[in-house]
């Protein structure tokens, strides 16, 4: 019961935040009477959506989950890009019925898909726990608690000053950004709209360029480099897909900001009093700031979401160090490039540890793009975490880069074995019979030199 209450409370509070923002804008514009369009839209979304998810006869006749998710994403994009459309000047203001219908549709879009998912969860949880009435009551209680702040906010809207810079365009851009951030019920989906958009773009680019390559008879070859295959591989890869997604998702706030700051300064040459001229210019610049703040906040939300998407699609991976010891009758470490101790040909970072008395010497190995092996200490010449912060020492892998865990600097794998910067400290070795051969004396010497660097100063 608690889970249903908390899920309903969370979704209702998110809807309340968006509705409060729209209501604040309407009050600032002196159009409180238009609440009668917005709030019925949200209530209709709650009733219709919850019924579609909760009543089995209706739920069974709904489209598949993928289709439902597609229309939810399409609705969010439409809200977001409607803000961009309103940035440009309009020949005349829309008629009152059109505005009323738009507010009703906005209120409906804010909560319809979430309420349908909520109805499904309440029904499913009630059946699993064999307590449908109790779970339903808990969900209803969460909704009531989540929407209750609207009653208090409604009485305080006249005192709120922050919507001064809001316009219809920036309002919808902000609502769209919040919808992206809230993401709907995560219990029923693998990720938010940005992940879906990036994956969809990647699939489209991949299939489109593959078709184009085939049509131009530019086939891929495992050994022979064919002209333009590298370019087409890049254009059909995840970086191109991410770039298109970033351009598409940041366009509304960027265009809104350009529109705001493209306004010319007011003409003050006809004002005789210098103080009045300065006052006019100051008032104009304050208005620019007020108008830009909502868009900047939306832009920040979008950037944070893009960063979270990048991290989720390219997580840092760090293997556990594998113990190694010198060969019998040799003062050498022999580590196979492929075998029981790991296969470097998979392009993944490998770590090894050699026990030098009571010390642990950790070093890394990875296959570089040109097919050569990179071998280095799992330490940086620059970043020296303190003893209590040893978790920040060393390197992890994210996609095609190593990452210094202390300063989070991406390092091209092709530069491993090169000294300087945040690169790992190079370790002398040679390849013999597909084995990395490391002299114990070289390993200990490089390790001691790294310890000497710590005496120059320790970072926190």
C-alpha positions in Angstrom: 0.0 0.0 0.0 2.8 2.4 0.8 4.4 2.0 -2.6 1.1 2.8 -4.4 0.7 5.9 -2.2 4.2 7.1 -2.8 4.0 6.6 -6.6 0.7 8.4 -6.8 2.0 11.2 -4.6 5.1 11.6 -6.7 3.2 11.8 -10.0 0.6 14.2 -8.6 3.3 16.5 -7.2 5.0 16.6 -10.6 1.7 17.5 -12.2 1.1 20.1 -9.5 4.4 21.8 -10.2 3.6 22.2 -13.9 0.1 23.3 -13.3 1.2 25.8 -10.7 3.7 27.3 -13.3 1.0 27.7 -15.9 -1.5 29.1 -13.4 1.2 31.6 -12.2 1.6 32.8 -15.8 -2.1 33.2 -16.3 -2.4 35.3 -13.1 0.5 37.5 -14.1 -1.2 38.1 -17.4 -4.5 38.9 -15.6 -6.3 35.9 -17.1 -7.2 33.9 -14.0 -10.6 33.2 -15.6 -8.8 30.8 -17.9 -8.3 28.4 -15.1 -11.6 27.0 -16.2 -10.0 25.6 -19.3 -6.7 24.4 -17.8 -7.9 22.6 -14.7 -10.7 20.6 -16.3 -8.2 19.4 -18.8 -6.0 18.0 -16.0 -9.0 16.5 -14.2 -10.2 14.9 -17.5 -6.7 13.4 -18.0 -6.8 12.0 -14.5 -10.2 10.4 -15.0 -9.8 9.1 -18.5 -6.2 8.0 -18.2 -6.7 6.2 -14.8 -9.8 4.4 -16.2 -7.9 3.3 -19.3 -5.2 1.8 -17.1 -7.3 0.4 -14.3 -10.3 -1.1 -16.0 -9.2 -4.4 -17.5 -11.8 -4.3 -20.3 -10.4 -1.0 -21.5 -6.7 -1.8 -20.8 -6.9 -4.9 -23.0 -8.1 -2.9 -25.9 -5.3 -0.3 -25.8 -2.4 -0.2 -28.2 0.8 -2.0 -27.4 3.2 -0.4 -24.9 5.6 0.7 -27.6 2.8 2.5 -29.5 1.6 4.1 -26.3 5.1 5.2 -25.4 5.6 6.7 -28.9 2.5 8.9 -28.6 3.6 10.0 -25.1 7.0 11.1 -26.5 5.3 12.7 -29.5 3.0 14.7 -27.1 6.0 15.9 -25.1 7.8 17.0 -28.2 4.7 18.9 -29.5 4.5 20.8 -26.2 8.2 21.6 -26.3 8.2 22.8 -29.9 5.0 24.7 -29.6 7.0 27.0 -27.4 9.5 27.5 -30.3 6.6 28.3 -32.7 5.4 31.0 -30.3 8.8 32.6 -30.2 8.2 34.1 -33.7 5.9 37.1 -34.0 2.3 36.3 -34.9 0.1 38.6 -37.2 -2.7 38.5 -34.6 -3.6 37.0 -31.3 -5.6 33.8 -31.5 -9.3 33.8 -30.7 -10.4 33.1 -27.1 -11.9 29.6 -28.0 -8.6 28.6 -29.6 -6.7 29.7 -26.4 -9.2 27.8 -24.2 -8.9 24.7 -26.3 -5.1 25.0 -26.1 -5.1 25.3 -22.3 -7.4 22.3 -22.0 -5.1 20.3 -24.3 -2.1 21.4 -22.2 -3.7 20.4 -18.9 -4.7 17.1 -20.5 -1.3 16.4 -21.8 0.4 17.2 -18.5 -1.1 14.1 -16.7 -2.9 11.8 -19.2 -0.1 9.3 -19.9 1.1 9.3 -16.3 -2.5 8.7 -14.9 -2.9 5.8 -17.4 0.3 4.2 -16.2 -0.6 4.9 -12.6 -4.0 3.1 -13.1 -2.2 0.1 -14.5 0.2 0.0 -11.5 -2.6 0.3 -8.9 -4.5 -2.5 -10.6 -1.5 -4.8 -10.9 -0.3 -4.1 -7.4 -3.8 -4.7 -6.0 -4.1 -8.1 -7.8 -0.6 -9.2 -6.7 -1.2 -8.3 -3.0 -4.8 -9.5 -3.2 -6.0 -6.2 -1.7 -7.5 -4.2 -4.6 -9.6 -1.9 -2.5 -6.8 -1.1 -0.1 -4.3 -0.4 -2.9 -6.9 1.7 -4.7 -7.5 3.7 -1.6 -3.8 4.2 -1.1 -3.4 5.5 -4.7 -6.3 7.8 -4.3 -4.8 9.1 -1.1 -1.5 9.8 -2.8 -3.3 11.7 -5.6 -5.2 13.8 -3.1 -2.1 14.6 -1.1 -0.2 15.5 -4.3 -2.9 17.8 -5.7 -3.7 19.4 -2.3 -0.9 22.1 -2.7 -2.8 23.5 -5.7 -5.5 24.8 -3.3 -2.9 26.6 -1.3 -1.0 27.9 -4.3 -4.1 29.2 -5.9 -4.6 31.7 -3.0 -1.0 32.9 -3.1 -0.5 33.3 -6.9 -1.2 37.1 -6.8 1.8 37.5 -4.4 4.2 35.6 -6.6 6.5 37.9 -8.6 8.8 35.3 -10.4 6.5 34.9 -13.5 7.2 38.4 -14.6 9.6 37.3 -17.3 7.4 34.5 -18.5 5.8 34.5 -22.0 3.7 31.9 -23.6 6.7 30.7 -25.6 9.1 30.4 -22.6 6.2 28.9 -20.5 5.8 26.0 -23.0 9.5 25.5 -23.3 9.8 25.3 -19.6 6.8 22.9 -19.3 8.4 20.7 -22.0 11.7 20.7 -20.2 10.0 19.7 -17.0 8.2 16.9 -18.7 11.5 15.6 -20.1 13.0 15.7 -16.6 10.0 14.0 -14.9 10.0 11.4 -17.6 6.7 9.8 -16.7 6.5 6.6 -14.7 9.9 5.0 -14.8 8.4 1.7 -13.6 7.0 1.1 -17.0 9.9 2.2 -19.3 13.6 1.7 -19.8 14.5 5.3 -20.1 13.3 8.8 -20.9 12.6 10.5 -24.1 16.2 11.5 -24.8 17.4 7.9 -24.7 14.6 6.8 -27.0 15.3 9.7 -29.4 19.1 8.9 -29.5 18.5 5.2 -30.1 15.9 5.9 -32.7 18.2 8.4 -34.5 21.1 5.9 -34.3 18.9 3.2 -35.8 17.7 5.5 -38.6 21.2 6.7 -39.5 22.6 3.2 -39.4 20.0 1.8 -41.8 20.1 4.9 -44.1 23.8 5.0 -44.5 24.1 1.2 -44.9 21.5 1.4 -47.7 23.4 4.3 -49.3 26.7 2.4 -49.0 25.2 -0.6 -50.7 23.8 1.6 -53.5 27.2 3.2 -54.2 28.9 -0.2 -54.0 31.0 0.9 -51.1 31.0 -2.3 -49.2 32.7 -2.8 -45.8 35.8 -4.9 -45.9 37.6 -6.4 -42.8 41.1 -5.7 -44.2 41.0 -3.3 -47.1 40.3 0.3 -46.4 37.6 1.5 -48.9 37.3 5.3 -49.5 34.5 7.0 -47.5 33.8 4.0 -45.3 35.3 5.9 -42.3 33.2 8.9 -43.0 30.0 6.9 -43.4 30.8 4.9 -40.3 31.1 8.2 -38.4 27.9 9.7 -39.8 26.0 6.5 -39.0 27.5 6.1 -35.5 26.4 7.0 -32.0 28.3 10.3 -32.0 26.3 11.6 -35.0 23.1 10.4 -33.4 24.0 12.2 -30.2 24.9 15.4 -32.0 21.5 15.4 -33.9 19.7 14.7 -30.6 21.5 17.6 -28.9 20.7 20.0 -31.7 17.1 19.0 -31.8 16.5 19.2 -28.1 18.3 22.4 -27.5 16.9 24.3 -30.5 13.8 25.8 -28.7 15.6 27.4 -25.7 18.5 28.6 -27.9 16.2 30.2 -30.4 14.1 31.7 -27.6 17.3 33.3 -26.1 18.4 34.6 -29.5 15.0 36.2 -29.9 15.1 37.8 -26.5 18.6 39.3 -26.9 18.1 40.3 -30.5 15.8 43.1 -29.5 17.4 46.5 -30.1 18.0 48.9 -27.3 15.2 51.5 -26.8 15.6 54.8 -28.6 16.3 57.4 -25.9 17.8 60.3 -27.9 14.5 62.2 -27.7 14.5 62.0 -23.9 16.0 65.3 -22.6 16.6 64.3 -19.0 19.7 62.1 -18.7 18.4 60.3 -15.6 15.2 59.4 -17.5 17.3 58.0 -20.3 19.3 55.8 -17.9 16.1 54.7 -16.2 14.6 53.7 -19.6 17.7 51.7 -20.5 17.9 50.1 -17.1 14.3 49.1 -17.3 14.8 47.5 -20.7 17.8 45.5 -19.5 16.0 44.3 -16.5 13.2 43.1 -18.7 15.8 41.1 -20.8 17.0 39.4 -17.7 13.5 38.6 -16.5 12.6 37.1 -19.8 15.8 35.2 -20.2 15.8 33.5 -16.7 13.0 31.0 -17.5 14.6 30.0 -20.7 18.0 29.7 -19.1 16.5 27.4 -16.5 15.0 25.3 -19.2 18.3 25.2 -21.0 20.1 24.0 -17.8 17.5 21.3 -17.3 18.1 20.1 -20.9 21.9 20.2 -20.5 21.7 18.1 -17.2 19.5 15.6 -18.9 21.9 15.3 -21.9 24.8 14.8 -19.5 22.8 12.1 -17.6 22.0 10.5 -21.0 25.6 10.5 -22.0 26.7 8.9 -18.7 23.9 6.3 -18.9 24.8 5.3 -22.5 28.6 5.4 -21.7 29.0 4.1 -18.1 32.4 3.9 -16.6 33.7 0.4 -16.2 36.6 -0.6 -14.0 37.7 -4.2 -13.7 39.1 -5.7 -10.5 42.9 -6.1 -10.6 44.1 -9.6 -11.3 47.1 -10.8 -9.2 50.2 -11.6 -11.1 53.6 -12.9 -10.0 57.0 -13.4 -11.6 57.9 -16.4 -13.7 59.9 -19.2 -12.2 63.6 -18.5 -12.3 63.0 -15.2 -14.0 62.8 -11.7 -12.7 60.0 -11.0 -15.2 56.2 -10.8 -15.4 54.8 -12.6 -18.4 51.1 -11.8 -19.1 49.4 -13.3 -22.2 47.7 -10.9 -24.5 44.8 -13.4 -24.8 44.1 -16.3 -22.5 42.9 -17.2 -19.0 44.1 -13.8 -17.6 41.9 -11.9 -20.0 41.7 -11.1 -23.6 42.9 -7.7 -24.6 41.5 -8.0 -28.1 38.0 -7.1 -26.8 39.3 -3.5 -26.4 38.4 -3.5 -22.7 40.6 -2.2 -19.9 42.4 -4.8 -17.9 44.1 -4.3 -14.5 46.8 -6.3 -12.8 48.3 -6.1 -9.3 51.8 -7.2 -8.3 52.5 -7.6 -4.5 55.7 -5.8 -3.6 56.2 -6.7 0.0 53.2 -5.0 1.8 52.6 -2.7 -1.2 50.4 -3.3 -4.2 51.6 -2.1 -7.6 48.5 -1.8 -9.8 49.0 -1.4 -13.6 46.7 -1.4 -16.6 46.7 -2.9 -20.0 44.6 -2.2 -23.1 44.7 -2.8 -26.8 45.0 0.5 -28.7 43.1 1.3 -31.9 46.2 0.6 -34.1 46.5 -2.9 -32.6 49.5 -2.2 -30.3 49.3 -2.8 -26.6 49.2 0.1 -24.0 50.7 -0.7 -20.6 51.0 1.8 -17.7 50.7 2.2 -14.0 47.2 2.8 -12.7 48.4 6.2 -11.6 48.6 9.8 -12.9 51.6 12.1 -12.5 49.3 15.0 -11.8 46.3 13.7 -9.8 47.4 12.4 -6.4 44.3 11.7 -4.2 44.8 11.7 -0.4 45.0 8.4 1.5 41.3 8.7 2.5 40.3 9.3 -1.1 42.0 6.2 -2.7 38.8 5.4 -4.5 39.5 8.4 -6.8 42.9 7.0 -7.8 43.5 5.3 -11.1 41.6 4.9 -14.3 38.3 3.5 -15.6 37.0 3.1 -19.1 34.1 4.9 -20.8 33.5 4.0 -24.4 36.6 4.8 -26.4 38.4 6.7 -23.7 40.1 6.1 -20.4 38.8 8.3 -17.6 41.0 9.7 -14.8 38.8 9.0 -11.8 40.0 12.0 -9.9 39.6 14.8 -12.4 37.3 12.9 -14.8 39.4 13.9 -17.8 38.8 11.7 -20.9 42.1 10.3 -22.3 42.3 8.8 -25.8 43.3 5.1 -25.6 45.8 5.7 -28.5 47.9 7.9 -26.2 48.5 5.2 -23.5 52.3 4.8 -23.1 52.8 8.5 -23.8 53.9 10.5 -20.7 52.5 13.8 -19.6 49.2 15.4 -18.7 46.6 13.1 -17.1 47.9 10.1 -19.1 48.8 7.0 -16.9 52.5 6.7 -16.1 54.1 4.6 -18.9 55.6 1.2 -18.0 58.5 -0.3 -20.0 57.6 -3.7 -21.5 58.1 -5.7 -24.6 56.0 -8.3 -26.5 57.3 -11.8 -26.9 55.1 -14.7 -28.3 51.9 -12.7 -27.7 52.9 -12.0 -24.1 53.6 -8.8 -22.4 56.9 -9.1 -20.7 57.6 -6.7 -17.8 60.9 -6.5 -15.9 60.3 -6.6 -12.1 63.1 -4.1 -11.6 61.5 -1.7 -14.2 58.1 -2.1 -12.5 59.5 -1.3 -9.0 61.6 1.6 -10.3 58.6 3.3 -12.0 56.5 2.6 -8.9 59.1 4.3 -6.7 59.4 7.2 -9.0 55.6 7.7 -8.8 55.9 7.6 -5.0 58.5 10.3 -5.2 56.1 12.5 -7.1 53.7 12.4 -4.2 56.2 14.3 -2.0 55.7 17.3 -4.3 52.1 17.7 -3.0 48.9 15.8 -2.5 45.5 16.8 -3.8 42.3 16.3 -1.9 
